[in-house]
């Protein structure tokens, strides 16, 4: 195996190993630096389920009530309170 082929193979392995690491960092740290963290949100009923079970009941009534109370932009949390 020649040196350029070996170097290319090593670069591919390093990039393939680094990509999941940076994807994990992005998913973990992004909510803390996102501008959406400052958007108002109704109190979250559950840390694990967020607003998902709350919204599933009757989305139109709940959303209309939240728009009247919090304004046109409302932040609903997903699982584990992630925006």
ZIGIHU-V673690 format. One record per backbone hydrogen bond with DSSP energy under -0.5 kcal/mol. CO is the residue of the C=O (numbers start at 1). NH is the residue of the N-H. E is the energy in kcal/mol with one decimal. If there is no record, write none. Layout:
# ZIGIHU-V673690
co=[CO | CO]
nh=[NH | NH]
e=[E | E]
This chain:
# ZIGIHU-V673690
co=[2 | 3 | 4 | 5 | 6 | 7 | 8 | 9 | 10 | 11 | 12 | 13 | 14 | 15 | 16 | 17 | 18 | 19 | 20 | 21 | 22 | 23 | 24 | 25 | 26 | 29 | 29 | 30 | 30 | 34 | 35 | 36 | 40 | 43 | 46 | 47 | 48 | 49 | 51 | 52 | 53 | 54 | 54 | 58 | 59 | 60 | 61 | 62 | 63 | 64 | 65 | 66 | 67 | 72 | 74 | 77 | 78 | 79 | 82]
nh=[6 | 7 | 8 | 9 | 10 | 11 | 12 | 13 | 14 | 15 | 16 | 17 | 18 | 19 | 20 | 21 | 22 | 23 | 24 | 25 | 26 | 27 | 28 | 29 | 30 | 32 | 33 | 33 | 34 | 37 | 38 | 39 | 75 | 45 | 50 | 80 | 80 | 52 | 55 | 56 | 57 | 57 | 58 | 62 | 63 | 64 | 65 | 66 | 67 | 68 | 69 | 70 | 71 | 74 | 76 | 51 | 81 | 82 | 78]
e=[-2.0 | -2.8 | -2.3 | -2.1 | -2.2 | -2.3 | -2.3 | -2.1 | -2.6 | -2.6 | -2.4 | -1.9 | -2.2 | -1.9 | -0.7 | -0.7 | -2.4 | -2.2 | -2.3 | -2.3 | -2.4 | -2.3 | -2.0 | -3.0 | -2.2 | -1.1 | -0.8 | -1.1 | -1.3 | -1.5 | -1.1 | -1.2 | -2.5 | -0.5 | -1.5 | -0.6 | -1.5 | -1.7 | -2.9 | -1.6 | -0.6 | -0.6 | -0.5 | -2.2 | -2.8 | -2.3 | -2.1 | -2.3 | -2.6 | -1.9 | -1.7 | -3.3 | -1.6 | -0.6 | -0.6 | -2.4 | -1.3 | -1.0 | -3.3]
